[in-house]
Amino acid sequence: MKQILEPKNGRCSAVISEGLVYAVATDPECADGIADQTRNTLQDLERLLVEAGSGKSGLLQATVYLSDVSEKPAMDKVWRDWVGPVENWPQRACVGVDLDDGYLIEVVVVAKTLS
């Protein structure tokens, strides 16, 4: 098992085990607005996936946590632009939840390693 630790927030951002990557990302900048936070979150998620030996084409499952589920259409537009062709589409669910102050989105994924 390999871990990708993020000491600044006291959590493990990714675990790689038996060919699978379990990762979580939020916007490291906590930008204003769901579109910017989604872009930043997905950019950070992609960094984690690549570091773990995976990528968007390895995505299997995603859970998107939104502080305001009415923002889902704006998040979806950014998500579709980021995830790319249908071949990359994981099974995905979106859930409305309370997140830490300032955070509008958190994304949890499972992906297969590609290397």
CNS distance restraints for C-alpha pairs under 8 A (distance, minus, plus):
assign (resid   1 and name CA) (resid  15 and name CA) 6.92 0.50 0.50
assign (resid   1 and name CA) (resid  16 and name CA) 5.67 0.50 0.50
assign (resid   1 and name CA) (resid  17 and name CA) 4.81 0.50 0.50
assign (resid   1 and name CA) (resid  18 and name CA) 7.59 0.50 0.50
assign (resid   2 and name CA) (resid  15 and name CA) 5.73 0.50 0.50
assign (resid   2 and name CA) (resid  16 and name CA) 5.13 0.50 0.50
assign (resid   2 and name CA) (resid  17 and name CA) 6.77 0.50 0.50
assign (resid   3 and name CA) (resid  12 and name CA) 6.64 0.50 0.50
assign (resid   3 and name CA) (resid  13 and name CA) 7.65 0.50 0.50
assign (resid   3 and name CA) (resid  14 and name CA) 5.69 0.50 0.50
assign (resid   3 and name CA) (resid  15 and name CA) 4.52 0.50 0.50
assign (resid   3 and name CA) (resid  16 and name CA) 6.35 0.50 0.50
assign (resid   4 and name CA) (resid  12 and name CA) 5.92 0.50 0.50
assign (resid   4 and name CA) (resid  13 and name CA) 5.66 0.50 0.50
assign (resid   4 and name CA) (resid  14 and name CA) 5.00 0.50 0.50
assign (resid   4 and name CA) (resid  15 and name CA) 6.38 0.50 0.50
assign (resid   4 and name CA) (resid  48 and name CA) 7.77 0.50 0.50
assign (resid   4 and name CA) (resid  52 and name CA) 7.83 0.50 0.50
assign (resid   5 and name CA) (resid  10 and name CA) 7.93 0.50 0.50
assign (resid   5 and name CA) (resid  11 and name CA) 6.36 0.50 0.50
assign (resid   5 and name CA) (resid  12 and name CA) 4.41 0.50 0.50
assign (resid   5 and name CA) (resid  13 and name CA) 5.68 0.50 0.50
assign (resid   5 and name CA) (resid  14 and name CA) 7.12 0.50 0.50
assign (resid   6 and name CA) (resid  10 and name CA) 6.36 0.50 0.50
assign (resid   6 and name CA) (resid  11 and name CA) 5.90 0.50 0.50
assign (resid   6 and name CA) (resid  12 and name CA) 5.95 0.50 0.50
assign (resid   6 and name CA) (resid  13 and name CA) 6.21 0.50 0.50
assign (resid   7 and name CA) (resid  11 and name CA) 6.71 0.50 0.50
assign (resid  13 and name CA) (resid  23 and name CA) 5.54 0.50 0.50
assign (resid  13 and name CA) (resid  24 and name CA) 5.37 0.50 0.50
assign (resid  13 and name CA) (resid  25 and name CA) 6.85 0.50 0.50
assign (resid  13 and name CA) (resid  48 and name CA) 7.61 0.50 0.50
assign (resid  14 and name CA) (resid  21 and name CA) 6.69 0.50 0.50
assign (resid  14 and name CA) (resid  22 and name CA) 5.39 0.50 0.50
assign (resid  14 and name CA) (resid  23 and name CA) 4.15 0.50 0.50
assign (resid  14 and name CA) (resid  24 and name CA) 6.52 0.50 0.50
assign (resid  14 and name CA) (resid  48 and name CA) 6.94 0.50 0.50
assign (resid  14 and name CA) (resid  52 and name CA) 7.58 0.50 0.50
assign (resid  15 and name CA) (resid  21 and name CA) 5.73 0.50 0.50
assign (resid  15 and name CA) (resid  22 and name CA) 5.24 0.50 0.50
assign (resid  15 and name CA) (resid  23 and name CA) 6.55 0.50 0.50
assign (resid  15 and name CA) (resid  52 and name CA) 7.96 0.50 0.50
assign (resid  16 and name CA) (resid  20 and name CA) 5.64 0.50 0.50
assign (resid  16 and name CA) (resid  21 and name CA) 4.51 0.50 0.50
assign (resid  16 and name CA) (resid  22 and name CA) 6.47 0.50 0.50
assign (resid  16 and name CA) (resid  52 and name CA) 6.56 0.50 0.50
assign (resid  17 and name CA) (resid  21 and name CA) 6.60 0.50 0.50
assign (resid  19 and name CA) (resid 112 and name CA) 5.77 0.50 0.50
assign (resid  19 and name CA) (resid 113 and name CA) 5.26 0.50 0.50
assign (resid  20 and name CA) (resid 110 and name CA) 6.81 0.50 0.50
assign (resid  20 and name CA) (resid 111 and name CA) 5.67 0.50 0.50
assign (resid  20 and name CA) (resid 112 and name CA) 4.49 0.50 0.50
assign (resid  20 and name CA) (resid 113 and name CA) 5.70 0.50 0.50
assign (resid  21 and name CA) (resid  49 and name CA) 7.39 0.50 0.50
assign (resid  21 and name CA) (resid  52 and name CA) 6.77 0.50 0.50
assign (resid  21 and name CA) (resid  54 and name CA) 7.47 0.50 0.50
assign (resid  21 and name CA) (resid 109 and name CA) 7.85 0.50 0.50
assign (resid  21 and name CA) (resid 110 and name CA) 5.53 0.50 0.50
assign (resid  21 and name CA) (resid 111 and name CA) 4.99 0.50 0.50
assign (resid  21 and name CA) (resid 112 and name CA) 5.92 0.50 0.50
assign (resid  21 and name CA) (resid 113 and name CA) 6.54 0.50 0.50
assign (resid  22 and name CA) (resid 108 and name CA) 7.52 0.50 0.50
assign (resid  22 and name CA) (resid 109 and name CA) 5.85 0.50 0.50
assign (resid  22 and name CA) (resid 110 and name CA) 4.69 0.50 0.50
assign (resid  22 and name CA) (resid 111 and name CA) 6.65 0.50 0.50
assign (resid  23 and name CA) (resid  45 and name CA) 7.43 0.50 0.50
assign (resid  23 and name CA) (resid  48 and name CA) 7.22 0.50 0.50
assign (resid  23 and name CA) (resid  49 and name CA) 7.48 0.50 0.50
assign (resid  23 and name CA) (resid 108 and name CA) 5.73 0.50 0.50
assign (resid  23 and name CA) (resid 109 and name CA) 5.35 0.50 0.50
assign (resid  23 and name CA) (resid 110 and name CA) 6.53 0.50 0.50
assign (resid  24 and name CA) (resid  45 and name CA) 6.98 0.50 0.50
assign (resid  24 and name CA) (resid 106 and name CA) 7.18 0.50 0.50
assign (resid  24 and name CA) (resid 107 and name CA) 5.59 0.50 0.50
assign (resid  24 and name CA) (resid 108 and name CA) 4.34 0.50 0.50
assign (resid  24 and name CA) (resid 109 and name CA) 6.40 0.50 0.50
assign (resid  25 and name CA) (resid  41 and name CA) 5.75 0.50 0.50
assign (resid  25 and name CA) (resid  42 and name CA) 7.38 0.50 0.50
assign (resid  25 and name CA) (resid  44 and name CA) 6.33 0.50 0.50
assign (resid  25 and name CA) (resid  45 and name CA) 5.34 0.50 0.50
assign (resid  25 and name CA) (resid 106 and name CA) 5.84 0.50 0.50
assign (resid  25 and name CA) (resid 107 and name CA) 5.40 0.50 0.50
assign (resid  25 and name CA) (resid 108 and name CA) 6.65 0.50 0.50
assign (resid  26 and name CA) (resid  30 and name CA) 7.95 0.50 0.50
assign (resid  26 and name CA) (resid  37 and name CA) 7.82 0.50 0.50
assign (resid  26 and name CA) (resid  40 and name CA) 7.65 0.50 0.50
assign (resid  26 and name CA) (resid  41 and name CA) 4.73 0.50 0.50
assign (resid  26 and name CA) (resid  42 and name CA) 7.98 0.50 0.50
assign (resid  26 and name CA) (resid  44 and name CA) 7.40 0.50 0.50
assign (resid  26 and name CA) (resid  45 and name CA) 7.93 0.50 0.50
assign (resid  26 and name CA) (resid 103 and name CA) 7.57 0.50 0.50
assign (resid  26 and name CA) (resid 105 and name CA) 6.39 0.50 0.50
assign (resid  26 and name CA) (resid 106 and name CA) 4.82 0.50 0.50
assign (resid  26 and name CA) (resid 107 and name CA) 6.63 0.50 0.50
assign (resid  27 and name CA) (resid  31 and name CA) 7.09 0.50 0.50
assign (resid  27 and name CA) (resid  37 and name CA) 5.46 0.50 0.50
assign (resid  27 and name CA) (resid  38 and name CA) 7.20 0.50 0.50
assign (resid  27 and name CA) (resid  40 and name CA) 5.09 0.50 0.50
assign (resid  27 and name CA) (resid  41 and name CA) 4.29 0.50 0.50
assign (resid  27 and name CA) (resid  44 and name CA) 7.22 0.50 0.50
assign (resid  27 and name CA) (resid 103 and name CA) 7.47 0.50 0.50
assign (resid  27 and name CA) (resid 105 and name CA) 7.63 0.50 0.50
assign (resid  27 and name CA) (resid 106 and name CA) 7.79 0.50 0.50
assign (resid  28 and name CA) (resid  40 and name CA) 7.16 0.50 0.50
assign (resid  28 and name CA) (resid  41 and name CA) 7.23 0.50 0.50
assign (resid  28 and name CA) (resid  44 and name CA) 7.64 0.50 0.50
assign (resid  29 and name CA) (resid  37 and name CA) 7.96 0.50 0.50
assign (resid  29 and name CA) (resid  40 and name CA) 7.52 0.50 0.50
assign (resid  30 and name CA) (resid  37 and name CA) 6.35 0.50 0.50
assign (resid  30 and name CA) (resid 102 and name CA) 6.32 0.50 0.50
assign (resid  30 and name CA) (resid 103 and name CA) 6.05 0.50 0.50
assign (resid  31 and name CA) (resid  36 and name CA) 6.03 0.50 0.50
assign (resid  31 and name CA) (resid  37 and name CA) 5.35 0.50 0.50
assign (resid  31 and name CA) (resid  40 and name CA) 7.98 0.50 0.50
assign (resid  32 and name CA) (resid  36 and name CA) 6.63 0.50 0.50
assign (resid  32 and name CA) (resid  37 and name CA) 6.85 0.50 0.50
assign (resid  33 and name CA) (resid  37 and name CA) 6.21 0.50 0.50
assign (resid  33 and name CA) (resid 104 and name CA) 7.69 0.50 0.50
assign (resid  34 and name CA) (resid  38 and name CA) 5.82 0.50 0.50
assign (resid  34 and name CA) (resid  71 and name CA) 6.85 0.50 0.50
assign (resid  34 and name CA) (resid  74 and name CA) 6.92 0.50 0.50
assign (resid  34 and name CA) (resid  75 and name CA) 6.33 0.50 0.50
assign (resid  34 and name CA) (resid 104 and name CA) 6.17 0.50 0.50
assign (resid  34 and name CA) (resid 105 and name CA) 7.34 0.50 0.50
assign (resid  35 and name CA) (resid  39 and name CA) 6.23 0.50 0.50
assign (resid  35 and name CA) (resid  74 and name CA) 6.13 0.50 0.50
assign (resid  35 and name CA) (resid  75 and name CA) 5.86 0.50 0.50
assign (resid  35 and name CA) (resid  78 and name CA) 6.43 0.50 0.50
assign (resid  36 and name CA) (resid  40 and name CA) 6.17 0.50 0.50
assign (resid  37 and name CA) (resid  41 and name CA) 5.91 0.50 0.50
assign (resid  37 and name CA) (resid 103 and name CA) 7.94 0.50 0.50
assign (resid  37 and name CA) (resid 104 and name CA) 6.91 0.50 0.50
assign (resid  37 and name CA) (resid 105 and name CA) 6.87 0.50 0.50
assign (resid  38 and name CA) (resid  42 and name CA) 6.03 0.50 0.50
assign (resid  38 and name CA) (resid  75 and name CA) 6.22 0.50 0.50
assign (resid  38 and name CA) (resid  78 and name CA) 6.68 0.50 0.50
assign (resid  38 and name CA) (resid  79 and name CA) 7.44 0.50 0.50
assign (resid  38 and name CA) (resid 105 and name CA) 6.63 0.50 0.50
assign (resid  39 and name CA) (resid  43 and name CA) 6.09 0.50 0.50
assign (resid  39 and name CA) (resid  78 and name CA) 6.48 0.50 0.50
assign (resid  39 and name CA) (resid  79 and name CA) 7.91 0.50 0.50
assign (resid  39 and name CA) (resid  82 and name CA) 7.96 0.50 0.50
assign (resid  40 and name CA) (resid  44 and name CA) 6.21 0.50 0.50
assign (resid  41 and name CA) (resid  45 and name CA) 6.08 0.50 0.50
assign (resid  41 and name CA) (resid 105 and name CA) 7.62 0.50 0.50
assign (resid  41 and name CA) (resid 106 and name CA) 7.29 0.50 0.50
assign (resid  41 and name CA) (resid 107 and name CA) 7.46 0.50 0.50
assign (resid  42 and name CA) (resid  46 and name CA) 6.01 0.50 0.50
assign (resid  42 and name CA) (resid  79 and name CA) 7.84 0.50 0.50
assign (resid  42 and name CA) (resid  82 and name CA) 7.39 0.50 0.50
assign (resid  42 and name CA) (resid 107 and name CA) 7.98 0.50 0.50
assign (resid  43 and name CA) (resid  47 and name CA) 6.34 0.50 0.50
assign (resid  44 and name CA) (resid  48 and name CA) 6.35 0.50 0.50
assign (resid  45 and name CA) (resid  49 and name CA) 6.17 0.50 0.50
assign (resid  45 and name CA) (resid 107 and name CA) 7.93 0.50 0.50
assign (resid  46 and name CA) (resid  50 and name CA) 6.12 0.50 0.50
assign (resid  46 and name CA) (resid  55 and name CA) 6.28 0.50 0.50
assign (resid  46 and name CA) (resid  56 and name CA) 6.92 0.50 0.50
assign (resid  47 and name CA) (resid  51 and name CA) 6.12 0.50 0.50
assign (resid  48 and name CA) (resid  52 and name CA) 6.08 0.50 0.50
assign (resid  49 and name CA) (resid  53 and name CA) 6.32 0.50 0.50
assign (resid  49 and name CA) (resid  54 and name CA) 4.89 0.50 0.50
assign (resid  49 and name CA) (resid  55 and name CA) 4.97 0.50 0.50
assign (resid  49 and name CA) (resid  56 and name CA) 7.53 0.50 0.50
assign (resid  49 and name CA) (resid 111 and name CA) 7.89 0.50 0.50
assign (resid  50 and name CA) (resid  54 and name CA) 5.03 0.50 0.50
assign (resid  50 and name CA) (resid  55 and name CA) 5.25 0.50 0.50
assign (resid  52 and name CA) (resid 113 and name CA) 7.27 0.50 0.50
assign (resid  53 and name CA) (resid 113 and name CA) 5.30 0.50 0.50
assign (resid  53 and name CA) (resid 114 and name CA) 5.85 0.50 0.50
assign (resid  53 and name CA) (resid 115 and name CA) 5.63 0.50 0.50
assign (resid  54 and name CA) (resid  58 and name CA) 5.67 0.50 0.50
assign (resid  54 and name CA) (resid 111 and name CA) 6.89 0.50 0.50
assign (resid  54 and name CA) (resid 112 and name CA) 6.36 0.50 0.50
assign (resid  54 and name CA) (resid 113 and name CA) 4.51 0.50 0.50
assign (resid  54 and name CA) (resid 114 and name CA) 4.92 0.50 0.50
assign (resid  54 and name CA) (resid 115 and name CA) 7.02 0.50 0.50
assign (resid  55 and name CA) (resid  59 and name CA) 6.96 0.50 0.50
assign (resid  55 and name CA) (resid 111 and name CA) 7.74 0.50 0.50
assign (resid  55 and name CA) (resid 113 and name CA) 7.86 0.50 0.50
assign (resid  55 and name CA) (resid 114 and name CA) 7.44 0.50 0.50
assign (resid  56 and name CA) (resid  83 and name CA) 6.39 0.50 0.50
assign (resid  56 and name CA) (resid  88 and name CA) 6.14 0.50 0.50
assign (resid  57 and name CA) (resid  87 and name CA) 7.24 0.50 0.50
assign (resid  57 and name CA) (resid  88 and name CA) 4.75 0.50 0.50
assign (resid  57 and name CA) (resid  89 and name CA) 7.98 0.50 0.50
assign (resid  58 and name CA) (resid  88 and name CA) 7.25 0.50 0.50
assign (resid  58 and name CA) (resid 111 and name CA) 5.01 0.50 0.50
assign (resid  58 and name CA) (resid 112 and name CA) 4.96 0.50 0.50
assign (resid  58 and name CA) (resid 113 and name CA) 6.45 0.50 0.50
assign (resid  58 and name CA) (resid 114 and name CA) 6.53 0.50 0.50
assign (resid  59 and name CA) (resid  88 and name CA) 6.65 0.50 0.50
assign (resid  59 and name CA) (resid  89 and name CA) 7.16 0.50 0.50
assign (resid  59 and name CA) (resid  90 and name CA) 5.43 0.50 0.50
assign (resid  59 and name CA) (resid 109 and name CA) 7.15 0.50 0.50
assign (resid  59 and name CA) (resid 110 and name CA) 6.23 0.50 0.50
assign (resid  59 and name CA) (resid 111 and name CA) 4.14 0.50 0.50
assign (resid  59 and name CA) (resid 112 and name CA) 6.49 0.50 0.50
assign (resid  60 and name CA) (resid  89 and name CA) 7.76 0.50 0.50
assign (resid  60 and name CA) (resid  90 and name CA) 4.62 0.50 0.50
assign (resid  60 and name CA) (resid  91 and name CA) 6.25 0.50 0.50
assign (resid  60 and name CA) (resid 109 and name CA) 7.47 0.50 0.50
assign (resid  60 and name CA) (resid 110 and name CA) 5.62 0.50 0.50
assign (resid  60 and name CA) (resid 111 and name CA) 5.00 0.50 0.50
assign (resid  60 and name CA) (resid 112 and name CA) 6.99 0.50 0.50
assign (resid  61 and name CA) (resid  90 and name CA) 4.90 0.50 0.50
assign (resid  61 and name CA) (resid  91 and name CA) 4.69 0.50 0.50
assign (resid  61 and name CA) (resid  92 and name CA) 5.76 0.50 0.50
assign (resid  61 and name CA) (resid 109 and name CA) 5.48 0.50 0.50
assign (resid  61 and name CA) (resid 110 and name CA) 5.14 0.50 0.50
assign (resid  61 and name CA) (resid 111 and name CA) 6.86 0.50 0.50
assign (resid  62 and name CA) (resid  90 and name CA) 6.43 0.50 0.50
assign (resid  62 and name CA) (resid  91 and name CA) 6.22 0.50 0.50
assign (resid  62 and name CA) (resid  92 and name CA) 4.65 0.50 0.50
assign (resid  62 and name CA) (resid  93 and name CA) 6.51 0.50 0.50
assign (resid  62 and name CA) (resid 107 and name CA) 6.88 0.50 0.50
assign (resid  62 and name CA) (resid 108 and name CA) 5.63 0.50 0.50
assign (resid  62 and name CA) (resid 109 and name CA) 4.29 0.50 0.50
assign (resid  62 and name CA) (resid 110 and name CA) 6.52 0.50 0.50
assign (resid  63 and name CA) (resid  92 and name CA) 5.65 0.50 0.50
assign (resid  63 and name CA) (resid  93 and name CA) 4.92 0.50 0.50
assign (resid  63 and name CA) (resid  94 and name CA) 5.82 0.50 0.50
assign (resid  63 and name CA) (resid  95 and name CA) 7.43 0.50 0.50
assign (resid  63 and name CA) (resid 107 and name CA) 5.80 0.50 0.50
assign (resid  63 and name CA) (resid 108 and name CA) 5.18 0.50 0.50
assign (resid  63 and name CA) (resid 109 and name CA) 6.37 0.50 0.50
assign (resid  64 and name CA) (resid  92 and name CA) 7.48 0.50 0.50
assign (resid  64 and name CA) (resid  93 and name CA) 6.19 0.50 0.50
assign (resid  64 and name CA) (resid  94 and name CA) 4.62 0.50 0.50
assign (resid  64 and name CA) (resid  95 and name CA) 6.21 0.50 0.50
assign (resid  64 and name CA) (resid 105 and name CA) 6.97 0.50 0.50
assign (resid  64 and name CA) (resid 106 and name CA) 5.98 0.50 0.50
assign (resid  64 and name CA) (resid 107 and name CA) 4.60 0.50 0.50
assign (resid  64 and name CA) (resid 108 and name CA) 6.51 0.50 0.50
assign (resid  65 and name CA) (resid  94 and name CA) 5.86 0.50 0.50
assign (resid  65 and name CA) (resid  95 and name CA) 4.93 0.50 0.50
assign (resid  65 and name CA) (resid  96 and name CA) 5.84 0.50 0.50
assign (resid  65 and name CA) (resid  97 and name CA) 6.22 0.50 0.50
assign (resid  65 and name CA) (resid 105 and name CA) 5.52 0.50 0.50
assign (resid  65 and name CA) (resid 106 and name CA) 5.08 0.50 0.50
assign (resid  65 and name CA) (resid 107 and name CA) 6.16 0.50 0.50
assign (resid  66 and name CA) (resid  71 and name CA) 7.67 0.50 0.50
assign (resid  66 and name CA) (resid  72 and name CA) 7.57 0.50 0.50
assign (resid  66 and name CA) (resid  94 and name CA) 7.15 0.50 0.50
assign (resid  66 and name CA) (resid  95 and name CA) 6.08 0.50 0.50
assign (resid  66 and name CA) (resid  96 and name CA) 4.86 0.50 0.50
assign (resid  66 and name CA) (resid  97 and name CA) 5.94 0.50 0.50
assign (resid  66 and name CA) (resid  98 and name CA) 7.85 0.50 0.50
assign (resid  66 and name CA) (resid  99 and name CA) 7.70 0.50 0.50
assign (resid  66 and name CA) (resid 104 and name CA) 5.70 0.50 0.50
assign (resid  66 and name CA) (resid 105 and name CA) 4.69 0.50 0.50
assign (resid  66 and name CA) (resid 106 and name CA) 6.76 0.50 0.50
assign (resid  67 and name CA) (resid  96 and name CA) 5.65 0.50 0.50
assign (resid  67 and name CA) (resid  97 and name CA) 5.19 0.50 0.50
assign (resid  67 and name CA) (resid  98 and name CA) 5.42 0.50 0.50
assign (resid  67 and name CA) (resid  99 and name CA) 5.82 0.50 0.50
assign (resid  67 and name CA) (resid 103 and name CA) 7.32 0.50 0.50
assign (resid  67 and name CA) (resid 104 and name CA) 4.98 0.50 0.50
assign (resid  67 and name CA) (resid 105 and name CA) 6.37 0.50 0.50
assign (resid  68 and name CA) (resid  72 and name CA) 7.78 0.50 0.50
assign (resid  68 and name CA) (resid  96 and name CA) 6.01 0.50 0.50
assign (resid  68 and name CA) (resid  97 and name CA) 7.46 0.50 0.50
assign (resid  68 and name CA) (resid 104 and name CA) 7.13 0.50 0.50
assign (resid  69 and name CA) (resid  94 and name CA) 7.92 0.50 0.50
assign (resid  69 and name CA) (resid  95 and name CA) 7.01 0.50 0.50
assign (resid  69 and name CA) (resid  96 and name CA) 5.03 0.50 0.50
assign (resid  71 and name CA) (resid  75 and name CA) 6.36 0.50 0.50
assign (resid  72 and name CA) (resid  76 and name CA) 5.88 0.50 0.50
assign (resid  72 and name CA) (resid  94 and name CA) 7.92 0.50 0.50
assign (resid  73 and name CA) (resid  77 and name CA) 6.45 0.50 0.50
assign (resid  74 and name CA) (resid  78 and name CA) 6.83 0.50 0.50
assign (resid  75 and name CA) (resid  79 and name CA) 6.07 0.50 0.50
assign (resid  76 and name CA) (resid  80 and name CA) 5.99 0.50 0.50
assign (resid  77 and name CA) (resid  81 and name CA) 6.36 0.50 0.50
assign (resid  78 and name CA) (resid  82 and name CA) 6.18 0.50 0.50
assign (resid  79 and name CA) (resid  83 and name CA) 5.92 0.50 0.50
assign (resid  80 and name CA) (resid  84 and name CA) 6.15 0.50 0.50
assign (resid  83 and name CA) (resid  88 and name CA) 6.26 0.50 0.50
assign (resid  83 and name CA) (resid  89 and name CA) 6.61 0.50 0.50
assign (resid  84 and name CA) (resid  88 and name CA) 6.39 0.50 0.50
assign (resid  84 and name CA) (resid  89 and name CA) 7.66 0.50 0.50
assign (resid  85 and name CA) (resid  89 and name CA) 7.14 0.50 0.50
assign (resid  99 and name CA) (resid 103 and name CA) 5.95 0.50 0.50
assign (resid  99 and name CA) (resid 104 and name CA) 6.91 0.50 0.50
assign (resid  99 and name CA) (resid 105 and name CA) 7.65 0.50 0.50
